[in-house]
Amino acid sequence: MFDTGACLQIVECRRVLKWTYAYGYYLPEYENAKRQFFEYLQGEAEAGLERLHQCAEKDLQTYLNAEAPSNDFNDFRTKLAGLTSVTRNYFENLVRALENGLSDVDSQGGCSKTANSKSGVAAAGKGKGGRGKAASRSGGPSRNADDSGSWSCDQCTFMNARSATTCEMCHQRR
């Protein structure tokens, strides 16, 4: 009746997530770009895990406590399988990045072209301070501002405040 793959995935991901905190603790303070990339990947993986856990544990209770068979249980199983797959992908990307020493981020704070195309994420994700957000891949010069007036750095795609004349991440001039 119930696929245990989701439960096994949750256990495995919790185990991996536990060790990512140790990895993050030992990331050097001066490697801001790597830290923000790491926090972005870790945050995405953790959010995916929480969605999967919510579905596998709490949403399942609806069906377990039902008095009659539910017509939409197959939809639930499909959703659960999809979340399991997506969560596995988030964690595979996180583990791959950690195994490579976060090498997708160069020493100037930029994200390498292979990182963008391979993993589909930007190095300038929303970090602890929540100041930045991933920029779109559509390109365009850094002088183009988004609706909030922020501008995206050409070199690292970090979203900077309108008033900034240099990128907060890589110090590239606007």
SULLINVEN-V22626 format. One record per residue. N is the residue number from 1. PHI is phi as a letter, one per 30 degrees, with the letter a starting at -180 (NA if undefined). D_FIRST is the distance of its C-alpha to the first C-alpha in Angstrom with 2 decimals. Layout:
N&PHI&D_FIRST ; N&PHI&D_FIRST
This chain:
1&NA&0.00 ; 2&c&3.81 ; 3&d&6.79 ; 4&d&9.49 ; 5&e&12.13 ; 6&d&13.01 ; 7&d&13.71 ; 8&d&15.76 ; 9&d&17.53 ; 10&d&18.50 ; 11&d&19.96 ; 12&d&21.82 ; 13&d&23.17 ; 14&d&24.38 ; 15&d&26.18 ; 16&d&27.82 ; 17&e&28.72 ; 18&e&30.41 ; 19&d&32.75 ; 20&d&33.57 ; 21&d&35.44 ; 22&d&37.65 ; 23&e&38.27 ; 24&d&39.25 ; 25&d&41.55 ; 26&c&43.55 ; 27&d&43.91 ; 28&d&47.66 ; 29&e&48.82 ; 30&d&50.97 ; 31&c&48.08 ; 32&e&47.10 ; 33&d&45.55 ; 34&d&43.30 ; 35&d&42.36 ; 36&d&41.48 ; 37&d&39.50 ; 38&e&37.64 ; 39&d&36.98 ; 40&d&35.76 ; 41&d&33.26 ; 42&d&32.18 ; 43&d&31.87 ; 44&d&29.77 ; 45&d&27.40 ; 46&d&27.25 ; 47&d&26.69 ; 48&d&23.81 ; 49&d&22.28 ; 50&d&22.79 ; 51&d&21.15 ; 52&d&18.02 ; 53&d&18.13 ; 54&e&18.75 ; 55&d&15.77 ; 56&d&13.31 ; 57&c&14.94 ; 58&d&16.77 ; 59&d&15.21 ; 60&d&11.78 ; 61&e&13.88 ; 62&e&14.73 ; 63&d&11.39 ; 64&d&11.11 ; 65&d&14.74 ; 66&d&14.77 ; 67&d&16.40 ; 68&b&15.08 ; 69&e&12.15 ; 70&c&12.94 ; 71&d&14.17 ; 72&c&13.84 ; 73&d&10.17 ; 74&d&10.39 ; 75&d&13.50 ; 76&d&12.01 ; 77&d&9.61 ; 78&d&12.88 ; 79&d&14.90 ; 80&d&12.97 ; 81&d&13.30 ; 82&d&16.90 ; 83&d&17.74 ; 84&d&16.55 ; 85&d&18.83 ; 86&d&21.66 ; 87&d&21.65 ; 88&e&21.82 ; 89&d&24.77 ; 90&e&26.54 ; 91&d&26.46 ; 92&d&27.54 ; 93&d&30.45 ; 94&d&31.35 ; 95&d&31.38 ; 96&d&33.32 ; 97&d&35.85 ; 98&d&36.34 ; 99&d&36.78 ; 100&d&39.45 ; 101&i&41.19 ; 102&h&40.49 ; 103&d&42.97 ; 104&d&41.84 ; 105&c&44.18 ; 106&d&47.82 ; 107&d&50.53 ; 108&d&51.79 ; 109&j&48.52 ; 110&d&47.49 ; 111&c&44.29 ; 112&d&44.82 ; 113&d&44.21 ; 114&d&41.64 ; 115&d&39.64 ; 116&d&39.59 ; 117&d&38.53 ; 118&d&36.19 ; 119&c&34.08 ; 120&i&34.68 ; 121&b&35.78 ; 122&c&39.23 ; 123&d&40.92 ; 124&c&42.18 ; 125&d&39.08 ; 126&d&39.24 ; 127&d&40.37 ; 128&e&40.82 ; 129&d&43.72 ; 130&i&41.84 ; 131&d&44.99 ; 132&c&43.76 ; 133&b&41.10 ; 134&d&40.09 ; 135&d&42.46 ; 136&d&41.66 ; 137&d&42.19 ; 138&d&44.52 ; 139&i&47.48 ; 140&j&50.73 ; 141&d&53.47 ; 142&d&53.08 ; 143&d&55.59 ; 144&d&53.11 ; 145&c&51.74 ; 146&d&48.51 ; 147&d&48.44 ; 148&d&48.85 ; 149&j&51.82 ; 150&d&50.16 ; 151&b&50.92 ; 152&c&48.90 ; 153&d&50.58 ; 154&d&51.21 ; 155&d&50.76 ; 156&b&47.58 ; 157&i&46.16 ; 158&d&46.27 ; 159&d&46.79 ; 160&c&50.08 ; 161&d&51.87 ; 162&e&54.39 ; 163&d&57.29 ; 164&d&56.47 ; 165&c&58.78 ; 166&b&56.93 ; 167&d&53.25 ; 168&d&51.98 ; 169&d&49.79 ; 170&c&51.99 ; 171&i&55.36 ; 172&d&55.90 ; 173&d&58.48 ; 174&d&57.36
